[in-house]
Amino acid sequence: VLVTKPDFYNEETRKNLFCTLSELISLNIVPIVNTNDAVSPPMYIHDDTMVPGTGKKSDLLIMMSDVDGIYNKPPWEDGARMMHTYTSQDKDMVQFGKKSKTIINGRKVARSGSRTLQKLTPSERASAIHSLADLLLNKQDKILEANTKDLEEATKNGVAKPLLDRLSLSQGKLKTLSIGLKQIADSSYENVGRVLTKTKLAENLVLQQVTVPIGVLLVIFESRPDSLPQVAALAMASANGLLLKGGKEAAYSNKALMDLVKESLGTVGAEDAISLVSTREEISDLLAMEKHIDLIIPRGSSDLVRSIQKQSQHIPVLGHAEGICHVFIDKDADPAKALKIVRDAKCDYPAACNAMETLLIHEDHISGSLFTDICTMLKNEGVIIHAGPKLSSNLTFGPPPAKTMRHEYGSLECCIEVVKDFDEATTQQNNSCTPLTAPAFSTTYRRDSLTASDLDSALKSAFLRLGSTLEYFPQSLQFADDLQLAQGAEAGISTPSIHANMFIKLYICSQRVCLPQSSHMLMASDLDLR
C-alpha cells in the first residue's frame, strides 16, 4: 500500500487508509505500508516515525530495523545490554533518549551552528581551535583508552593490518595532531571575509570577491579517527557547520574525540556547530538531505568515494580516486639518496595515501648494484615487490608481474618498472594515473650533474609535463601532507583538475605546488610524521 503525506495528516484520509487496511486484513491479506517517496518525498527521512503514528489504535505494533537490536541504554556505555523482549515492567530499566538530533528533529542545528561561528570574531574561532589542540594532549589517556577498545574489536573481527594502522592512535599522532591544529588556528584569521579581488565597475561602484563559508558540510570518513579533530578544526576555522559520519570500527575513538570538540566549541558558545552522526544512521538517509547539506566530502577508500558519488544525486560531492604515487630514479641519481627516498616513501607509513605505490627506475640501473640494493632493502623492510611489464620481460627470475599498473596497495607492497629516461617516466606516470589519480611524483638525480640554469629549466619542464598535483625534486613523497606544507590539515584529498586541485580547504580552492631542490633532503622520519 503506497501512501503519501495527506494520508496521515487529516482525519478523513486517515479514516480511508484505516478502512483500506481493515478490508485487506479481513481478506487474510497482510498489507505492507510504505511511503511513495517517488511521488511525494516524506516529511521525515525515516518511515519509522510515520508508522507508529498510524499504529496507535492497533493491538500490536511490530517495528523492523537494520540494527542488531534494542539496547537498554546507548551501546557504548557500561552496562548496556541487548533486550530480546520489552514489557511495561521494564520501563525503569530503560534509558530513553531523544530522536536523532542530526537526522530528524535537528537537521537545522548544524546550519544555525554555522551562523553562530560566522558571528564570532576570528580570534574567538582560533581560540576554540587552540582549546581543542590542548585538549588532545591533556586528555590523551581518555582518547587512547577508547582507541584501545576499537583496536581490540577490530583485531577480534580480523581487520587487515593496513586498516589497523589507520585506526590506531598514539601519543606521537596526538602530538602531531595538536601541532597541526595550532597551525590551522594561527592561519585562520583571514579565512572568512578576506577580499580576494576588487574591480571598479563605475564611479562609486566596486565589485569585491570575498571568501565566505560554504554552509553545512557532511564529511564521511573510514577508520581514521584522527580525521575527526582535523576536519572539525577546519570547519571552525572556516565557520562551516559540520556533520561527521565515522566508521563503526572507530566508534569509541570518535565519541571520545567528539566530546573534546564539543568542549572546545563550548568555550565560544557554539556547541551545536559540529555533530557526530550515529553509526547506525544510513548514509542513504544523509544523502537525501539536500536542503540541509551543501557539500559532501567522503574521505576513505576509492570504493567509498565512488559509492557516495553514485548515490548523491542532488548534493555536490568533493571526492577523489586512488592515490597512486610514483618515485623515479634517474640515470645519474645519488645511490645513497635514492635508497633513502625509496625507503621513506614506501616504508615510513605504507597505509597513507601519500606512500609510494610505483617505483620507476632508469634502465641503466638494472644491471648495476643500485637496483639490487633497492630490492634487498625493500625485502628487508617486509615489502612485497611486483614487476611492471618491461621489468618482468627483462628478468628471467624476478618478482611476480603486477596485475595492473593502476593499483593503490596501501600496505607494504609496491610495483617496480623500468624506463629509459625521464620522458618515459612521465609518460608512464601519466598513463598509470589519470588526472583523477595523480597525487604526487618524486624524482632523484645528482645535483652536481646540472648547472643552476639547467636545473631551473628541468624543473619547469617537468612541472608542465607531469599531471601530478605535487612534484618533488628530490624529496620524499611523505611531504604530500598539509601539515608538512605548513597548512595544518586537510579535510580530504581531491586531485581532479576542474575544482580544488590538491588538499581540500573548506573556504577557497588550493592550487598546484612544486617544491624545488633544497639544500638539505628531509625525510619523514626527521619530522615525526606519524
Stockholm file with secondary structure:
# STOCKHOLM 1.0

chainA/1-530         VLVTKPDFYNEETRKNLFCTLSELISLNIVPIVNTNDAVSPPMYIHDDTMVPGTGKKSDLLIMMSDVDGIYNKPPWEDGARMMHTYTSQDKDMVQFGKKSKTIINGRKVARSGSRTLQKLTPSERASAIHSLADLLLNKQDKILEANTKDLEEATKNGVAKPLLDRLSLSQGKLKTLSIGLKQIADSSYENVGRVLTKTKLAENLVLQQVTVPIGVLLVIFESRPDSLPQVAALAMASANGLLLKGGKEAAYSNKALMDLVKESLGTVGAEDAISLVSTREEISDLLAMEKHIDLIIPRGSSDLVRSIQKQSQHIPVLGHAEGICHVFIDKDADPAKALKIVRDAKCDYPAACNAMETLLIHEDHISGSLFTDICTMLKNEGVIIHAGPKLSSNLTFGPPPAKTMRHEYGSLECCIEVVKDFDEATTQQNNSCTPLTAPAFSTTYRRDSLTASDLDSALKSAFLRLGSTLEYFPQSLQFADDLQLAQGAEAGISTPSIHANMFIKLYICSQRVCLPQSSHMLMASDLDLR
#=GR chainA/1-530 SS CEECGGGTSSHHHHHHHHHHHHHHHHTTCCCCCEECTTTSCCSSSCGGGTHHHHTTTCSCCCCCCSSSCEESSCTTSTTCCEESCCCGGGGGGCCCCCCCIIIIITTTHHHHHHHHHHHSCHHHHHHHHHHHHHHHHHTHHHHHHHHHHHHHHHHHTTCCHHHHHHHCCCHHHHHHHHHHHHHHHHTCTTSSSCEEEEEEEETTEEEEEECCCCCEEEEEESSCTTHHHHHHHHHHHHTCEEEEEECGGGHHHHHHHHHHHHHHHHTTTCGGGEEEECTTSCHHHHHTCTTTCSEEEEESCHHHHHHHHHHCSSSCBCCCCCCCEEEEECTTCCHHHHHHHHHHHHHSCTTSTTSEEEEEEEGGGTTSHHHHHHHHHHHHTTCEEEECHHHHHHCSSCSCBCSCSSCCCCSSEEEEEEESSHHHHHHHHHHHSCTTSCCEEEEECCGGGSCHHHHHHHHHHHHHHCCCSEEESSCCGGGCSTTTTTSCCCSCEECCSSSCCEECCSSSCCCCEEECCCSSCCCHHHHTCC
#=GC SS_cons         CEECGGGTSSHHHHHHHHHHHHHHHHTTCCCCCEECTTTSCCSSSCGGGTHHHHTTTCSCCCCCCSSSCEESSCTTSTTCCEESCCCGGGGGGCCCCCCCIIIIITTTHHHHHHHHHHHSCHHHHHHHHHHHHHHHHHTHHHHHHHHHHHHHHHHHTTCCHHHHHHHCCCHHHHHHHHHHHHHHHHTCTTSSSCEEEEEEEETTEEEEEECCCCCEEEEEESSCTTHHHHHHHHHHHHTCEEEEEECGGGHHHHHHHHHHHHHHHHTTTCGGGEEEECTTSCHHHHHTCTTTCSEEEEESCHHHHHHHHHHCSSSCBCCCCCCCEEEEECTTCCHHHHHHHHHHHHHSCTTSTTSEEEEEEEGGGTTSHHHHHHHHHHHHTTCEEEECHHHHHHCSSCSCBCSCSSCCCCSSEEEEEEESSHHHHHHHHHHHSCTTSCCEEEEECCGGGSCHHHHHHHHHHHHHHCCCSEEESSCCGGGCSTTTTTSCCCSCEECCSSSCCEECCSSSCCCCEEECCCSSCCCHHHHTCC
//
